[in-house]
Amino acid sequence: MTKAVKPDAEQPYFDTPAHIPAGSDHQIPHSHRLVYKDHDVIVHLTGYEYETFGETLWAVGAEVVREREIVVPVEVDQTRHYRGYDEALARGTEIGKALVDALETP
């Protein structure tokens, strides 16, 4: 089982990606904010709990905000899910930083 993460929203921030199997008993929406090159990167994670398997699978996405305006809407990793919160957070951070870097590329 992954570490306990308290939901910080009632609903997930994005629709369930296709790579998440059906049958989740409960979803845990959570977000994490970091500052990267004067932009706020918001990493959105949703844990999908499966009581029958005793595990949680994490889907992740990231969005970029600057001066309280969304610059890049949430981009969700549509390729895979993660079995650990920390791994999903690291991937979401990579996605968010890449989105900021792409803004600065002419």
Contacts in CASP RR format, 6 or more apart in sequence:
PFRMAT RR
TARGET T0000
AUTHOR 0000-0000-0000
METHOD contacts of the structure
MODEL  1
MTKAVKPDAEQPYFDTPAHIPAGSDHQIPHSHRLVYKDHDVIVHLTGYEY
ETFGETLWAVGAEVVREREIVVPVEVDQTRHYRGYDEALARGTEIGKALV
DALETP
1 54 0 8 1.000
1 55 0 8 1.000
1 56 0 8 1.000
2 55 0 8 1.000
2 56 0 8 1.000
2 58 0 8 1.000
2 83 0 8 1.000
2 84 0 8 1.000
2 85 0 8 1.000
3 85 0 8 1.000
3 86 0 8 1.000
5 28 0 8 1.000
5 30 0 8 1.000
5 45 0 8 1.000
5 47 0 8 1.000
5 85 0 8 1.000
6 30 0 8 1.000
7 28 0 8 1.000
7 29 0 8 1.000
7 30 0 8 1.000
8 29 0 8 1.000
8 30 0 8 1.000
8 31 0 8 1.000
9 29 0 8 1.000
9 30 0 8 1.000
9 31 0 8 1.000
10 29 0 8 1.000
11 29 0 8 1.000
12 27 0 8 1.000
12 29 0 8 1.000
12 44 0 8 1.000
12 46 0 8 1.000
13 29 0 8 1.000
13 31 0 8 1.000
13 44 0 8 1.000
13 46 0 8 1.000
13 61 0 8 1.000
13 74 0 8 1.000
14 44 0 8 1.000
14 46 0 8 1.000
14 59 0 8 1.000
14 61 0 8 1.000
14 74 0 8 1.000
14 76 0 8 1.000
16 24 0 8 1.000
16 46 0 8 1.000
16 48 0 8 1.000
16 59 0 8 1.000
17 59 0 8 1.000
17 76 0 8 1.000
17 77 0 8 1.000
17 78 0 8 1.000
17 81 0 8 1.000
18 78 0 8 1.000
19 59 0 8 1.000
19 78 0 8 1.000
19 79 0 8 1.000
19 80 0 8 1.000
19 81 0 8 1.000
20 48 0 8 1.000
20 57 0 8 1.000
20 59 0 8 1.000
20 81 0 8 1.000
21 50 0 8 1.000
21 57 0 8 1.000
23 50 0 8 1.000
24 48 0 8 1.000
24 49 0 8 1.000
24 50 0 8 1.000
24 57 0 8 1.000
25 49 0 8 1.000
25 50 0 8 1.000
25 51 0 8 1.000
25 52 0 8 1.000
26 48 0 8 1.000
26 49 0 8 1.000
26 51 0 8 1.000
27 46 0 8 1.000
27 47 0 8 1.000
27 48 0 8 1.000
27 49 0 8 1.000
28 46 0 8 1.000
28 47 0 8 1.000
28 48 0 8 1.000
28 49 0 8 1.000
28 56 0 8 1.000
29 44 0 8 1.000
29 45 0 8 1.000
29 46 0 8 1.000
29 47 0 8 1.000
30 44 0 8 1.000
30 45 0 8 1.000
30 46 0 8 1.000
30 47 0 8 1.000
31 42 0 8 1.000
31 43 0 8 1.000
31 44 0 8 1.000
31 45 0 8 1.000
32 42 0 8 1.000
32 43 0 8 1.000
32 45 0 8 1.000
32 89 0 8 1.000
32 93 0 8 1.000
33 40 0 8 1.000
33 41 0 8 1.000
33 42 0 8 1.000
33 43 0 8 1.000
34 40 0 8 1.000
34 41 0 8 1.000
34 43 0 8 1.000
34 93 0 8 1.000
35 41 0 8 1.000
36 96 0 8 1.000
36 97 0 8 1.000
36 100 0 8 1.000
37 100 0 8 1.000
37 101 0 8 1.000
37 104 0 8 1.000
38 66 0 8 1.000
39 64 0 8 1.000
39 65 0 8 1.000
39 66 0 8 1.000
39 71 0 8 1.000
39 100 0 8 1.000
39 103 0 8 1.000
40 64 0 8 1.000
40 65 0 8 1.000
40 66 0 8 1.000
41 62 0 8 1.000
41 63 0 8 1.000
41 64 0 8 1.000
41 65 0 8 1.000
41 93 0 8 1.000
41 96 0 8 1.000
41 97 0 8 1.000
41 99 0 8 1.000
41 100 0 8 1.000
42 62 0 8 1.000
42 63 0 8 1.000
42 64 0 8 1.000
42 65 0 8 1.000
42 74 0 8 1.000
43 60 0 8 1.000
43 61 0 8 1.000
43 62 0 8 1.000
43 89 0 8 1.000
43 92 0 8 1.000
43 93 0 8 1.000
43 95 0 8 1.000
43 96 0 8 1.000
44 60 0 8 1.000
44 61 0 8 1.000
44 62 0 8 1.000
44 63 0 8 1.000
44 74 0 8 1.000
45 58 0 8 1.000
45 59 0 8 1.000
45 60 0 8 1.000
45 61 0 8 1.000
45 85 0 8 1.000
45 88 0 8 1.000
45 89 0 8 1.000
45 92 0 8 1.000
46 58 0 8 1.000
46 59 0 8 1.000
46 60 0 8 1.000
47 56 0 8 1.000
47 57 0 8 1.000
47 58 0 8 1.000
47 59 0 8 1.000
47 85 0 8 1.000
48 56 0 8 1.000
48 57 0 8 1.000
48 58 0 8 1.000
48 59 0 8 1.000
48 81 0 8 1.000
49 55 0 8 1.000
49 56 0 8 1.000
50 56 0 8 1.000
50 57 0 8 1.000
55 83 0 8 1.000
56 83 0 8 1.000
56 84 0 8 1.000
56 85 0 8 1.000
57 81 0 8 1.000
57 82 0 8 1.000
57 83 0 8 1.000
58 81 0 8 1.000
58 82 0 8 1.000
58 83 0 8 1.000
58 84 0 8 1.000
58 85 0 8 1.000
58 87 0 8 1.000
58 88 0 8 1.000
59 76 0 8 1.000
59 77 0 8 1.000
59 81 0 8 1.000
59 82 0 8 1.000
59 88 0 8 1.000
60 76 0 8 1.000
60 77 0 8 1.000
60 82 0 8 1.000
60 88 0 8 1.000
60 89 0 8 1.000
60 91 0 8 1.000
60 92 0 8 1.000
60 95 0 8 1.000
61 74 0 8 1.000
61 75 0 8 1.000
61 76 0 8 1.000
61 77 0 8 1.000
61 92 0 8 1.000
61 95 0 8 1.000
62 74 0 8 1.000
62 75 0 8 1.000
62 92 0 8 1.000
62 93 0 8 1.000
62 95 0 8 1.000
62 96 0 8 1.000
62 99 0 8 1.000
63 70 0 8 1.000
63 72 0 8 1.000
63 73 0 8 1.000
63 74 0 8 1.000
63 75 0 8 1.000
63 96 0 8 1.000
63 99 0 8 1.000
64 70 0 8 1.000
64 71 0 8 1.000
64 72 0 8 1.000
64 96 0 8 1.000
64 99 0 8 1.000
64 100 0 8 1.000
64 103 0 8 1.000
65 71 0 8 1.000
71 103 0 8 1.000
72 99 0 8 1.000
72 103 0 8 1.000
75 95 0 8 1.000
75 96 0 8 1.000
75 99 0 8 1.000
77 91 0 8 1.000
77 92 0 8 1.000
77 95 0 8 1.000
81 88 0 8 1.000
82 88 0 8 1.000
82 91 0 8 1.000
END
